[in-house]
């Protein structure tokens, strides 16, 4: 059993969120152009991987193959291959539906954001060896810079700003944000933040289902877009 | 995995020859037809993990002939060819062999080594014999 090397911290340069968003938007535009149709939700990330990017995709026992108990996905740049762990197959584990799509989009993030950088790094050439180790092993417990960037990309590609805003308006009947403190708290964990997160995630579940992401991922996105806020700014008119 | 390519040389194996394994052929054909792994698994009534294992050749035994037939039909491929490439024998072929356990194996042994053109002639001759036999 080959044991994969995990890329050390800050293997990649800093990227501002705007740059990551541009790349996510470019990918969606490419797909829309290929389909001659505007992008709709849920974003067909599986089709984008295999039919647009031409990457080989498979579901595998990665935990055994790579020797990490918390591995979710991995990408091999040289072989143009993405694998996700079989524990994400939501046909067998329905609760993993959102995590499955997010992991796929996360690996695409590595492909679009980091492939060129590593290709230009002479020290990283061995990452491209045939049958070699994956360029990135993505684990649930380790989050160096490249993993945060890939997570950001996944969030932006699966939940594009305008499509989230449109869906919010469609669902709420208004583009007004919701005040977090107004949401009913049903679970009490003794920590305000945890209770509020649970309340928000319960509230935004319909949106999460529409975009096929986890309620947690949708909650973070809605907060980032200012649709779930601590305080609502009073309107002047 | 049984490599039955040589036993059915009259079939168009151009596509099969360009792939190393049945799994490679299955994946390439699926993608060429525009189906994602999960979409095709749904169509073929199997789990995405199982289909992926078949494509990666990570299964102890090849999929059943019925499953291969379904996949081949969904992808518009030659069913006999795909069943053979998967290392299976269809129920129909088993029934044919069992229908005449002496004559059929003897026929296959005798036909072994013939060229594609010769086999085609043999098939046509057999068809003629069956037709003329029906008129008597």
Boltz contact constraints between the chains, C-beta under 6 A:
constraints:
  - contact:
      token1: [A, 46]
      token2: [B, 36]
      max_distance: 6.0
  - contact:
      token1: [A, 46]
      token2: [B, 38]
      max_distance: 6.0
  - contact:
      token1: [A, 47]
      token2: [B, 36]
      max_distance: 6.0
  - contact:
      token1: [A, 50]
      token2: [B, 31]
      max_distance: 6.0
  - contact:
      token1: [A, 50]
      token2: [B, 36]
      max_distance: 6.0
  - contact:
      token1: [A, 57]
      token2: [B, 37]
      max_distance: 6.0
  - contact:
      token1: [A, 58]
      token2: [B, 52]
      max_distance: 6.0
  - contact:
      token1: [A, 58]
      token2: [B, 56]
      max_distance: 6.0
  - contact:
      token1: [A, 59]
      token2: [B, 48]
      max_distance: 6.0
  - contact:
      token1: [A, 59]
      token2: [B, 49]
      max_distance: 6.0
  - contact:
      token1: [A, 59]
      token2: [B, 52]
      max_distance: 6.0
  - contact:
      token1: [A, 86]
      token2: [B, 49]
      max_distance: 6.0
  - contact:
      token1: [A, 89]
      token2: [B, 48]
      max_distance: 6.0
  - contact:
      token1: [A, 89]
      token2: [B, 49]
      max_distance: 6.0
  - contact:
      token1: [A, 91]
      token2: [B, 47]
      max_distance: 6.0
  - contact:
      token1: [A, 91]
      token2: [B, 48]
      max_distance: 6.0
